[in-house]
Amino acid sequence: MQKATLQLETLTCPSCLLKIENAVKSLDGIDQDSLNVLFNSSKVKVNFDDEKVSIEDIEKAIDKLGYEVKKTTVRAM
C-alpha cells in the first residue's frame, strides 16, 4: 500500500469535490475509507494498492474531469 497526497488547482465548489471523490473511488485498488478530498486546501489524500492502481491512474482520473494536479507526494505505508 502507498499513501498519496495530491495538490490540485483550486476547487471552486462542493460539486467539484464530489466529482473528484467519485472518480477516484471508482478505481480498483483505492482504499475507500482513506479517501479524503479537502475542499479548503484543494488536496486529495488517499491510500492505494500500487499493485492494482498507479498514482498516474489516479492523476489521470482527476485530469479527465478537468482538474489539474499540481504536485503529488507518495509514501510507502
Stockholm file with secondary structure:
# STOCKHOLM 1.0

chainA/1-77         MQKATLQLETLTCPSCLLKIENAVKSLDGIDQDSLNVLFNSSKVKVNFDDEKVSIEDIEKAIDKLGYEVKKTTVRAM
#=GR chainA/1-77 SS CEEEEEEESCCCSHHHHHHHHHHHHTSTTBCGGGCEEETTTTEEEEEECTTTCCHHHHHHHHHHTTCCEEEEEEEEC
#=GC SS_cons        CEEEEEEESCCCSHHHHHHHHHHHHTSTTBCGGGCEEETTTTEEEEEECTTTCCHHHHHHHHHHTTCCEEEEEEEEC
//
